[in-house]
Amino acid sequence: MFLNKKLIKTDGSKVDWSQYATYTKINTAIWIIVILGIIIAYYLIKNPKKNTILVYISGVLAAIQLLAAVSVILTNPYKVDTDQIYILNPDREFKLAEGDNIIVIILDRYSNGQFDQMLEDRPDAAGIYQDFTYYNNANSKYNYTFPSIPYMMTHVDANCDITANEFKANVWEEGISKEFHDTLASQGYTYNLYTNSQQAICYDPENLIGSVDNVEELQDVKRTINKPYMLFIMTKTSLLKYAPYAAKPRLEIQTFYYDGIVNVEGMKYCSSGNDSFYKGLKETGLSVDDTMENQLVIAHLTGLHNPLNIDENGNSVPDDSVTIEQSQQGINLMLEEYFNQLKALGKYDESTIIITSDHGRYFDTYDLQPVYLIKPSANAHGTSPSGKNAGGANAKGENDGKLEDSSQSELIVNTAPISSEDFIPTVLDLTGQDYSKYGTSIFDWKDGDSRERKSYFPNNGFDVITYTGDRDDLSQKAKDGDYTHIDAKEDWN
């Protein structure tokens, strides 16, 4: 591993290998020296018998691994298991409740810096968001989809004294997600979550029973494991880790490569890709489901996470064949279609819509805060977009009624210091419930307020930045290395 000190993160991002040019040259030189050293040492050893023994030992070890690989491929190469599994049922992905709808669209890895750049380059893009308030000082307490989304839904903080797998197995039981679900249910709300990200749900949908309503059990499911492909992907992954840096660009992998290892017959998938969601929206369309009185729905989409696969016209394109700017235009088309269908159904004004992200971009970009926009419904409790307190049961126990006026003619920018830990209190605030024991609603914070917030960045544990200012304060602390490190029992990346 001493030859791989600068290992890349295999997070789906397209790697700029040019930044490793100098290190690649050094790494290649070391590899050449080591290999030549072994060859020279072999020929310098004067004992042919020992050399022969070394050759045989090496050959036997290589043969054992080769035979094991061949055995995996030839012995039932497509293993079929019959089992029961749990899924997030996508059947109501484009359904609306008859009454109130709180719609949360999470666009993965979409920063407020990227949103600002879009508005600067294309001011007309603000048009579809004219009814929204843009909170441009939003904090993601945790970065990366895991543990960001699980934290947002459970309020369980990362615990570095246990392994990440232990955390994932217990987070839905230890958190407040079931209590939150039951509170919403008492007000007639159905709570649905749509995502294909295993990181977002900590791998097993069964653990979400009681936390969301669209968990479904599939019986007698045939699951096929493609062993040759699995061996190929495992080999390529190992080579990416251990091969010389000069070879790594040819070994680059994407996380979705693993999807082809296991095929589940009759499996249902959510439309988590921007392109597939837009396609489903146009082909299936939104409709009202009279079996739902009210609904909280969370749709987690790929957003601006690599690989980018939606162009400026909303078309599906080969991975990373488009720019961020083109993908942003495609996302705008998708959202505009969603808003227009809400309006056609007479559901736009009476729906609360939140457009946000699980995190901003990664640490070395210093563009670290997520985008956050909200359009409260005309019936919502809480605070009006202008920042004037107009009701809701806030952390101080005040309750003044519904919004006075949520209408506006252009996108409003609010610098209030909000955070992902405000998600559950905000939803309860919007529904008129007491949320004080869970924290603060975004509507408790106003322009110019100061608030101490923390942002955790996975790094063999976490690098934790504590800041009281805005996103520039967060970025500067990242640049200055002004953070504390928490060691973990194992890597939480």
RODO-2510 file (C-alpha; in nm, 4 decimals, decimal comma):
residues 493
     n   res          X          Y          Z
     1     m     0,0000     0,0000     0,0000
     2     f     0,2991     0,2339     0,0319
     3     l     0,2786     0,2688    -0,3472
     4     n    -0,0853     0,3815    -0,3315
     5     k    -0,0876     0,6649    -0,0807
     6     k    -0,3087     0,8856    -0,2985
     7     l    -0,5917     0,6437    -0,3695
     8     i    -0,8893     0,7992    -0,5466
     9     k    -1,2450     0,7818    -0,4147
    10     t    -1,4640     0,5557    -0,6276
    11     d    -1,7753     0,7676    -0,5752
    12     g    -1,8954     0,7952    -0,9337
    13     s    -1,7047     1,1145    -1,0070
    14     k    -1,5042     1,1291    -1,3275
    15     v    -1,1409     1,1428    -1,2194
    16     d    -0,9166     1,4203    -1,3451
    17     w    -0,6038     1,2098    -1,3796
    18     s    -0,3946     1,5106    -1,4817
    19     q    -0,3837     1,6202    -1,1181
    20     y    -0,1902     1,3011    -1,0429
    21     a     0,0641     1,3511    -1,3237
    22     t     0,3627     1,4199    -1,0985
    23     y     0,2725     1,1475    -0,8530
    24     t     0,2188     0,9017    -1,1410
    25     k     0,5737     0,9639    -1,2653
    26     i     0,7165     0,9076    -0,9174
    27     n     0,4980     0,6017    -0,8648
    28     t     0,5996     0,4535    -1,2018
    29     a     0,9673     0,5082    -1,1269
    30     i     0,9322     0,3290    -0,7931
    31     w     0,7517     0,0365    -0,9565
    32     i     1,0275     0,0053    -1,2194
    33     i     1,2988     0,0155    -0,9531
    34     v     1,1219    -0,2481    -0,7407
    35     i     1,0612    -0,4829    -1,0345
    36     l     1,4176    -0,4440    -1,1640
    37     g     1,5458    -0,4961    -0,8110
    38     i     1,3624    -0,8273    -0,7840
    39     i     1,4944    -0,9435    -1,1218
    40     i     1,8508    -0,8404    -1,0398
    41     a     1,8331    -1,0035    -0,6961
    42     y     1,7080    -1,3237    -0,8560
    43     y     2,0070    -1,3430    -1,0906
    44     l     2,2560    -1,2380    -0,8240
    45     i     2,1586    -1,5249    -0,5984
    46     k     2,4166    -1,7964    -0,6684
    47     n     2,2045    -2,0846    -0,5443
    48     p     2,0074    -2,2259    -0,8413
    49     k     1,8285    -2,4686    -0,6089
    50     k     1,6791    -2,1842    -0,4040
    51     n     1,5778    -2,0013    -0,7217
    52     t     1,4003    -2,3118    -0,8468
    53     i     1,2140    -2,3472    -0,5165
    54     l     1,0982    -1,9839    -0,5353
    55     v     0,9734    -2,0341    -0,8906
    56     y     0,7782    -2,3461    -0,7935
    57     i     0,6240    -2,1793    -0,4871
    58     s     0,5167    -1,8787    -0,6936
    59     g     0,3764    -2,1056    -0,9625
    60     v     0,1779    -2,3130    -0,7126
    61     l     0,0269    -2,0018    -0,5501
    62     a    -0,0719    -1,8624    -0,8901
    63     a    -0,2190    -2,1983    -0,9942
    64     i    -0,4296    -2,2198    -0,6770
    65     q    -0,5844    -1,8791    -0,7452
    66     l    -0,6414    -1,9636    -1,1117
    67     l    -0,8095    -2,2941    -1,0272
    68     a    -1,0323    -2,1214    -0,7704
    69     a    -1,1387    -1,8626    -1,0289
    70     v    -1,2130    -2,1303    -1,2903
    71     s    -1,4105    -2,3276    -1,0324
    72     v    -1,6257    -2,0255    -0,9514
    73     i    -1,7075    -1,9787    -1,3200
    74     l    -1,7653    -2,3431    -1,4158
    75     t    -1,9500    -2,4590    -1,1039
    76     n    -2,3007    -2,3203    -1,1500
    77     p    -2,1840    -1,9864    -1,2951
    78     y    -2,5309    -1,8349    -1,2598
    79     k    -2,6332    -1,9256    -0,9063
    80     v    -3,0091    -1,8961    -0,8461
    81     d    -3,1507    -1,8462    -0,4965
    82     t    -3,5189    -1,8341    -0,4061
    83     d    -3,5757    -1,5927    -0,1257
    84     q    -3,7934    -1,3172     0,0122
    85     i    -3,6774    -0,9588    -0,0123
    86     y    -3,8022    -0,6161     0,0822
    87     i    -3,8177    -0,3213    -0,1550
    88     l    -3,9336     0,0372    -0,1673
    89     n    -4,2448    -0,0076    -0,3810
    90     p    -4,2396     0,2527    -0,6612
    91     d    -4,6035     0,2056    -0,7677
    92     r    -4,7173     0,5419    -0,6256
    93     e    -4,4066     0,7361    -0,7259
    94     f    -4,6127     0,9745    -0,9379
    95     k    -4,9225     0,9766    -0,7165
    96     l    -5,0534     1,2713    -0,5155
    97     a    -5,2787     1,2728    -0,2117
    98     e    -5,6260     1,4224    -0,2303
    99     g    -5,5445     1,6710     0,0441
   100     d    -5,2085     1,8236     0,1358
   101     n    -4,8855     1,7105    -0,0284
   102     i    -4,5377     1,7839     0,1043
   103     i    -4,3055     1,7009    -0,1848
   104     v    -3,9316     1,6745    -0,1183
   105     i    -3,7023     1,6262    -0,4181
   106     i    -3,3424     1,5528    -0,3195
   107     l    -3,1017     1,6208    -0,6065
   108     d    -2,7834     1,4380    -0,5142
   109     r    -2,4628     1,6413    -0,4803
   110     y    -2,6130     1,9702    -0,5980
   111     s    -2,4443     2,2656    -0,4284
   112     n    -2,5732     2,6177    -0,3776
   113     g    -2,2586     2,7352    -0,5559
   114     q    -2,3656     2,5443    -0,8667
   115     f    -2,7167     2,6881    -0,8394
   116     d    -2,5758     3,0410    -0,8098
   117     q    -2,3526     2,9876    -1,1122
   118     m    -2,6541     2,8744    -1,3124
   119     l    -2,8488     3,1879    -1,2161
   120     e    -2,5494     3,4034    -1,3090
   121     d    -2,5004     3,2351    -1,6466
   122     r    -2,8704     3,1990    -1,7257
   123     p    -3,0834     3,4485    -1,5289
   124     d    -3,3945     3,3232    -1,7077
   125     a    -3,3549     2,9921    -1,5235
   126     a    -3,4921     3,1597    -1,2111
   127     g    -3,8326     3,1783    -1,3790
   128     i    -3,9475     2,8299    -1,2853
   129     y    -3,8528     2,8992    -0,9226
   130     q    -4,0381     3,2304    -0,8953
   131     d    -4,2662     3,0958    -0,6211
   132     f    -3,9769     2,9624    -0,4135
   133     t    -3,7525     3,0933    -0,1400
   134     y    -3,3874     3,0067    -0,1969
   135     y    -3,1959     2,9499     0,1276
   136     n    -2,8381     3,0083     0,0164
   137     n    -2,6817     2,9340     0,3552
   138     a    -2,8008     2,5763     0,4081
   139     n    -2,5782     2,3323     0,5932
   140     s    -2,5561     1,9586     0,5396
   141     k    -2,4527     1,8169     0,8751
   142     y    -2,3130     1,5056     0,7078
   143     n    -2,1589     1,4800     0,3639
   144     y    -2,1995     1,1911     0,1210
   145     t    -2,5396     1,0271     0,0816
   146     f    -2,4494     0,8057     0,3748
   147     p    -2,4799     0,9185     0,6464
   148     s    -2,6504     1,2399     0,5278
   149     i    -2,9941     1,1049     0,4299
   150     p    -3,0191     0,8520     0,7166
   151     y    -2,9370     1,1340     0,9595
   152     m    -3,1929     1,3670     0,8031
   153     m    -3,4629     1,1010     0,8465
   154     t    -3,3625     0,9644     1,1896
   155     h    -3,1580     1,2290     1,3763
   156     v    -2,9069     0,9590     1,4719
   157     d    -2,5526     1,0963     1,4752
   158     a    -2,2613     0,8976     1,3394
   159     n    -2,0905     0,6914     1,6075
   160     c    -1,7275     0,6245     1,5268
   161     d    -1,6953     0,3811     1,8186
   162     i    -1,8804     0,1229     1,6112
   163     t    -1,8381     0,0138     1,2515
   164     a    -2,0366     0,1722     0,9713
   165     n    -2,2150    -0,1602     0,9148
   166     e    -2,3188    -0,1781     1,2799
   167     f    -2,4518     0,1762     1,2532
   168     k    -2,6493     0,0945     0,9375
   169     a    -2,8080    -0,2104     1,1002
   170     n    -2,9483    -0,0119     1,3927
   171     v    -3,0026     0,3461     1,2770
   172     w    -3,3724     0,3052     1,1903
   173     e    -3,4481     0,1479     1,5290
   174     e    -3,2487     0,3971     1,7341
   175     g    -3,3717     0,7140     1,5649
   176     i    -3,6939     0,9122     1,5698
   177     s    -3,8082     0,8107     1,2211
   178     k    -4,0853     0,5814     1,3494
   179     e    -4,2089     0,8407     1,5963
   180     f    -4,2047     1,0993     1,3161
   181     h    -4,3974     0,8600     1,0908
   182     d    -4,6606     0,7972     1,3579
   183     t    -4,7045     1,1695     1,4224
   184     l    -4,7649     1,2273     1,0522
   185     a    -4,9990     0,9270     1,0332
   186     s    -5,2102     1,0745     1,3125
   187     q    -5,2717     1,3707     1,0806
   188     g    -5,3715     1,1473     0,7900
   189     y    -5,0325     1,1505     0,6144
   190     t    -4,8897     0,8685     0,4069
   191     y    -4,5083     0,8830     0,4093
   192     n    -4,3367     0,7452     0,0976
   193     l    -3,9669     0,7331     0,0093
   194     y    -3,8348     0,6674    -0,3412
   195     t    -3,4664     0,5960    -0,4000
   196     n    -3,2491     0,3266    -0,5553
   197     s    -2,9510     0,4301    -0,3435
   198     q    -2,8492     0,1600    -0,0991
   199     q    -2,6449     0,4203     0,0866
   200     a    -2,9556     0,6315     0,1470
   201     i    -3,1458     0,3513     0,3196
   202     c    -2,8462     0,1678     0,4726
   203     y    -2,8941    -0,1283     0,2384
   204     d    -3,1943    -0,3156     0,3788
   205     p    -3,5438    -0,1757     0,3099
   206     e    -3,6845    -0,4130     0,5729
   207     n    -3,5321    -0,1886     0,8389
   208     l    -3,7543     0,0966     0,7184
   209     i    -4,0767    -0,0819     0,8136
   210     g    -4,2599     0,1575     1,0426
   211     s    -4,0538     0,4532     0,9195
   212     v    -4,2028     0,4851     0,5692
   213     d    -4,5163     0,3362     0,4160
   214     n    -4,4007     0,1963     0,0823
   215     v    -4,1872    -0,0936     0,2073
   216     e    -4,3096    -0,4119     0,0375
   217     e    -4,2175    -0,7761     0,0886
   218     l    -4,1675    -0,9861    -0,2251
   219     q    -4,2087    -1,3614    -0,1695
   220     d    -4,0338    -1,6475    -0,3531
   221     v    -3,8090    -1,4137    -0,5459
   222     k    -3,5549    -1,5670    -0,7823
   223     r    -3,2182    -1,4005    -0,7380
   224     t    -2,9474    -1,4813    -0,9931
   225     i    -2,5804    -1,4141    -0,9220
   226     n    -2,3626    -1,3736    -1,2318
   227     k    -2,0381    -1,5207    -1,0990
   228     p    -1,8172    -1,4564    -1,4052
   229     y    -1,9191    -1,0905    -1,4084
   230     m    -1,8757    -1,0709    -1,0308
   231     l    -1,5229    -1,2094    -1,0629
   232     f    -1,4469    -0,9617    -1,3411
   233     i    -1,5654    -0,6629    -1,1355
   234     m    -1,3834    -0,7805    -0,8216
   235     t    -1,0626    -0,8266    -1,0204
   236     k    -1,0941    -0,4851    -1,1802
   237     t    -1,1628    -0,3255    -0,8417
   238     s    -0,8549    -0,4924    -0,6913
   239     l    -0,6414    -0,3834    -0,9847
   240     l    -0,7643    -0,0265    -0,9480
   241     k    -0,6455    -0,0329    -0,5887
   242     y    -0,3114    -0,2076    -0,6309
   243     a    -0,1959    -0,1463    -0,9894
   244     p     0,0594     0,1246    -1,0751
   245     y    -0,0903     0,4705    -1,1151
   246     a    -0,0027     0,4722    -1,4842
   247     a    -0,2507     0,1855    -1,5335
   248     k    -0,5325     0,3174    -1,3129
   249     p    -0,7075     0,5361    -1,5773
   250     r    -0,7815     0,2181    -1,7761
   251     l    -0,9229     0,0514    -1,4657
   252     e    -1,1594     0,3260    -1,3538
   253     i    -1,4940     0,1938    -1,2292
   254     q    -1,8364     0,3369    -1,1543
   255     t    -2,0515     0,2282    -0,8630
   256     f    -2,3335     0,1197    -1,0946
   257     y    -2,1026    -0,1465    -1,2451
   258     y    -2,1936    -0,3599    -0,9439
   259     d    -2,5635    -0,3525    -1,0346
   260     g    -2,5177    -0,6266    -1,2937
   261     i    -2,3835    -0,8820    -1,0452
   262     v    -2,7230    -0,9737    -0,9000
   263     n    -3,0450    -0,9866    -1,1000
   264     v    -3,3755    -1,0179    -0,9149
   265     e    -3,6684    -1,1529    -1,1155
   266     g    -3,9762    -0,9329    -1,0779
   267     m    -3,7814    -0,6573    -0,9045
   268     k    -3,9364    -0,3097    -0,8997
   269     y    -3,7111    -0,0045    -0,9143
   270     c    -3,7732     0,3595    -0,8363
   271     s    -3,7049     0,6199    -1,1052
   272     s    -3,3996     0,7596    -0,9277
   273     g    -3,2122     0,8772    -1,2370
   274     n    -3,2914     1,2282    -1,3545
   275     d    -3,3531     1,0879    -1,7021
   276     s    -3,5718     0,7974    -1,5880
   277     f    -3,7711     1,0217    -1,3528
   278     y    -3,8340     1,2734    -1,6312
   279     k    -3,9325     0,9910    -1,8678
   280     g    -4,1690     0,8427    -1,6109
   281     l    -4,3161     1,1835    -1,5414
   282     k    -4,3962     1,2357    -1,9095
   283     e    -4,5168     0,8820    -1,9796
   284     t    -4,7050     0,8071    -1,6571
   285     g    -4,7820     1,1585    -1,5397
   286     l    -4,8908     1,2784    -1,1983
   287     s    -5,2343     1,1753    -1,0773
   288     v    -5,4364     1,1887    -0,7570
   289     d    -5,4723     0,8738    -0,5462
   290     d    -5,7937     0,8947    -0,3451
   291     t    -5,6651     0,6346    -0,0979
   292     m    -5,4190     0,8907     0,0400
   293     e    -5,5611     1,1729     0,2511
   294     n    -5,2322     1,3644     0,2785
   295     q    -4,8789     1,2713     0,1783
   296     l    -4,5138     1,3373     0,2569
   297     v    -4,3110     1,2080    -0,0359
   298     i    -3,9318     1,2086    -0,0699
   299     a    -3,7819     1,1412    -0,4133
   300     h    -3,4036     1,1019    -0,4130
   301     l    -3,2656     1,1589    -0,7644
   302     t    -2,9125     1,1537    -0,9060
   303     g    -2,9054     1,5330    -0,9381
   304     l    -2,5554     1,6515    -1,0300
   305     h    -2,3784     1,3419    -0,9025
   306     n    -2,1593     1,1711    -1,1584
   307     p    -2,2104     1,0032    -1,3900
   308     l    -2,4161     1,2817    -1,5490
   309     n    -2,6717     1,1250    -1,7831
   310     i    -2,9321     1,3891    -1,8741
   311     d    -2,8759     1,6597    -2,1357
   312     e    -3,0191     2,0092    -2,1712
   313     n    -3,3265     1,8708    -2,3482
   314     g    -3,3994     1,6155    -2,0796
   315     n    -3,2766     1,3254    -2,2924
   316     s    -3,0912     1,0269    -2,1539
   317     v    -2,7291     1,0331    -2,2740
   318     p    -2,4160     0,8191    -2,2223
   319     d    -2,2547     0,8660    -1,8833
   320     d    -2,0578     1,1881    -1,8384
   321     s    -2,1016     1,2910    -2,2019
   322     v    -2,2549     1,6236    -2,0951
   323     t    -2,1504     1,9172    -1,8795
   324     i    -2,2880     2,0180    -1,5420
   325     e    -2,4538     2,3155    -1,7108
   326     q    -2,6330     2,0921    -1,9607
   327     s    -2,7500     1,8619    -1,6831
   328     q    -2,8786     2,1585    -1,4838
   329     q    -3,0904     2,2633    -1,7812
   330     g    -3,2267     1,9094    -1,8086
   331     i    -3,3103     1,9080    -1,4377
   332     n    -3,4888     2,2414    -1,4789
   333     l    -3,7001     2,0924    -1,7587
   334     m    -3,7841     1,7966    -1,5371
   335     l    -3,8875     2,0182    -1,2456
   336     e    -4,0833     2,2526    -1,4712
   337     e    -4,2760     1,9533    -1,6071
   338     y    -4,3466     1,8429    -1,2506
   339     f    -4,4715     2,1896    -1,1520
   340     n    -4,6866     2,2192    -1,4657
   341     q    -4,8522     1,8847    -1,3992
   342     l    -4,9231     1,9915    -1,0408
   343     k    -5,0858     2,3073    -1,1750
   344     a    -5,2935     2,1129    -1,4276
   345     l    -5,4292     1,9013    -1,1423
   346     g    -5,4970     2,2070    -0,9276
   347     k    -5,2402     2,0824    -0,6756
   348     y    -4,9560     2,3316    -0,7141
   349     d    -5,0750     2,6040    -0,4769
   350     e    -5,1801     2,3599    -0,2070
   351     s    -4,8556     2,1597    -0,2198
   352     t    -4,5398     2,2349    -0,0266
   353     i    -4,2385     2,1687    -0,2489
   354     i    -3,8808     2,1413    -0,1227
   355     i    -3,5931     2,1136    -0,3714
   356     t    -3,2698     2,0321    -0,1923
   357     s    -2,9637     1,8065    -0,1887
   358     d    -2,8097     1,5628     0,0549
   359     h    -2,4785     1,7494     0,0365
   360     g    -2,2758     1,9947    -0,1655
   361     r    -1,9694     1,9085    -0,3670
   362     y    -1,6680     1,7382    -0,2156
   363     f    -1,4137     1,8765     0,0245
   364     d    -1,1421     1,9767    -0,2206
   365     t    -1,3863     2,1929    -0,4220
   366     y    -1,4722     2,4117    -0,1188
   367     d    -1,8263     2,4347    -0,2608
   368     l    -1,9731     2,2514     0,0323
   369     q    -2,3291     2,3624     0,1026
   370     p    -2,6356     2,1995    -0,0588
   371     v    -2,8980     2,3814    -0,2603
   372     y    -3,2245     2,4425    -0,0722
   373     l    -3,5457     2,5906    -0,2122
   374     i    -3,8950     2,5785    -0,0649
   375     k    -4,2431     2,6769    -0,1732
   376     p    -4,4870     2,6365     0,1168
   377     s    -4,8443     2,5546     0,0291
   378     a    -5,1162     2,8147     0,0644
   379     n    -5,2475     2,6108     0,3595
   380     a    -4,9126     2,5644     0,5320
   381     h    -4,8304     2,6630     0,8833
   382     g    -4,4847     2,8002     0,9567
   383     t    -4,3388     3,1167     0,8112
   384     s    -4,4044     3,3037     0,4892
   385     p    -4,1309     3,3237     0,2234
   386     s    -4,0624     3,6857     0,3133
   387     g    -3,9405     3,5772     0,6552
   388     k    -4,2323     3,7156     0,8578
   389     n    -4,3477     3,4734     1,1251
   390     a    -4,7024     3,3774     1,0449
   391     g    -4,7692     3,0798     1,2627
   392     g    -4,6975     2,7179     1,3316
   393     a    -4,5947     2,5614     1,6583
   394     n    -4,2368     2,6788     1,6799
   395     a    -3,9619     2,5966     1,9246
   396     k    -4,0879     2,8704     2,1563
   397     g    -4,4340     2,7127     2,1688
   398     e    -4,5980     2,9952     1,9727
   399     n    -4,8857     2,9169     1,7379
   400     d    -5,0337     3,2004     1,5362
   401     g    -5,2180     3,0131     1,2597
   402     k    -5,1609     2,9719     0,8871
   403     l    -4,9586     3,1667     0,6373
   404     e    -5,0906     3,5139     0,5719
   405     d    -4,9707     3,5253     0,2121
   406     s    -4,7419     3,2859     0,0267
   407     s    -4,7741     3,4513    -0,3147
   408     q    -4,4765     3,6213    -0,4794
   409     s    -4,3572     3,7178    -0,8250
   410     e    -3,9880     3,6224    -0,8177
   411     l    -3,7355     3,3984    -0,6483
   412     i    -3,6611     3,5227    -0,2968
   413     v    -3,3148     3,4737    -0,1471
   414     n    -3,2856     3,4124     0,2264
   415     t    -2,9519     3,3917     0,4106
   416     a    -3,0943     3,2303     0,7255
   417     p    -2,8521     2,9679     0,8700
   418     i    -3,0571     2,6511     0,8231
   419     s    -2,9353     2,2908     0,8404
   420     s    -3,0312     1,9355     0,7451
   421     e    -3,1095     1,8674     1,1111
   422     d    -3,4073     2,1024     1,0666
   423     f    -3,5849     1,8668     0,8240
   424     i    -3,8160     1,6803     1,0633
   425     p    -3,9034     1,9920     1,2694
   426     t    -3,9775     2,1831     0,9472
   427     v    -4,2184     1,9177     0,8178
   428     l    -4,3966     1,9082     1,1527
   429     d    -4,4065     2,2886     1,1531
   430     l    -4,5659     2,2892     0,8085
   431     t    -4,8350     2,0503     0,9321
   432     g    -4,9030     2,2551     1,2451
   433     q    -4,7525     2,0058     1,4908
   434     d    -4,5398     2,0788     1,7964
   435     y    -4,1791     2,0072     1,6993
   436     s    -3,9909     2,1733     1,9839
   437     k    -3,8405     1,8505     2,1236
   438     y    -3,6803     1,7721     1,7868
   439     g    -3,4996     2,1025     1,7322
   440     t    -3,5733     2,4042     1,5163
   441     s    -3,7692     2,4570     1,1965
   442     i    -3,6058     2,6493     0,9142
   443     f    -3,8718     2,9137     0,9766
   444     d    -3,7244     2,9839     1,3212
   445     w    -3,4168     3,1290     1,1503
   446     k    -3,4067     3,4655     0,9746
   447     d    -3,1761     3,6672     0,7521
   448     g    -2,8706     3,7800     0,9456
   449     d    -2,9019     3,5258     1,2283
   450     s    -2,5853     3,3659     1,3647
   451     r    -2,5846     2,9936     1,4383
   452     e    -2,3138     2,7459     1,5258
   453     r    -2,3298     2,4553     1,2831
   454     k    -2,1134     2,1515     1,2191
   455     s    -2,0355     1,9788     0,8916
   456     y    -1,8874     1,6281     0,8927
   457     f    -1,6723     1,5072     0,6027
   458     p    -1,5829     1,1335     0,5875
   459     n    -1,2077     1,0772     0,5975
   460     n    -1,1139     0,7546     0,7771
   461     g    -1,3526     0,8830     1,0386
   462     f    -1,4649     1,2417     1,0001
   463     d    -1,3127     1,5845     0,9549
   464     v    -1,5506     1,8185     1,1377
   465     i    -1,5792     2,1892     1,0617
   466     t    -1,7575     2,4080     1,3159
   467     y    -1,8673     2,7469     1,1858
   468     t    -2,1041     3,0286     1,2801
   469     g    -2,1103     3,2266     0,9563
   470     d    -2,2208     3,1549     0,6020
   471     r    -2,0944     2,9250     0,3274
   472     d    -1,7881     3,1450     0,2722
   473     d    -1,6969     3,0864     0,6361
   474     l    -1,7320     2,7104     0,5835
   475     s    -1,5229     2,7191     0,2653
   476     q    -1,2482     2,9262     0,4254
   477     k    -1,2191     2,6892     0,7191
   478     a    -1,1907     2,3993     0,4743
   479     k    -0,9146     2,5803     0,2827
   480     d    -0,7304     2,6665     0,6052
   481     g    -0,7548     2,3134     0,7413
   482     d    -0,9468     2,4515     1,0377
   483     y    -1,1239     2,1346     1,1433
   484     t    -1,1037     1,8620     1,4043
   485     h    -1,0624     1,4951     1,3187
   486     i    -1,2576     1,2081     1,4701
   487     d    -1,0974     0,8667     1,4319
   488     a    -1,3259     0,5773     1,3480
   489     k    -1,3170     0,2082     1,4287
   490     e    -1,3147     0,1595     1,0528
   491     d    -1,3339     0,3777     0,7436
   492     w    -1,6790     0,5414     0,7163
   493     n    -1,6242     0,6589     0,3562
***
